[in-house]
Amino acid sequence: MSGREDPSRRLERLTPERLPEAPERAALAALRAVLEISERALLSANPELLDETWATQRGRSYVPSLRAAHRILARGYALEREIARYEEHLQRLLDRAAVATRDDLPF
């Protein structure tokens, strides 16, 4: 979510020419955008979570909304990592397919 690649740079990859190669890229880009917006909204509503010591602070168990926001953020970060892994694997497959296509050229 935060600290990641600039979202506008990710969208540059979604050209009409490239999208048919892997249409799931559109859904992944949309999901990443939703994760980014969710992170900003949750941190805006719960700025206490910006304090790195929040998890060790006394009395945090009495604020269920903070705990829930923290869990949502943690799962969002995990989902972001899985999306990145999927995109890496997808890019390797596309690169291999491009090399194989070039190898079949008759000249």
Secondary structure, DSSP 4 states (H G I P E B T S, - for coil): -TTS--HHHHHHT--TTTGGG-THHHHHHHHHHHHHHHHHHHHHH-GGGGSTTGGG-TTGGG-HHHHHHHHHHHHHHHHHHHHHHHHHHHHHHHHHHHHHHHHT---
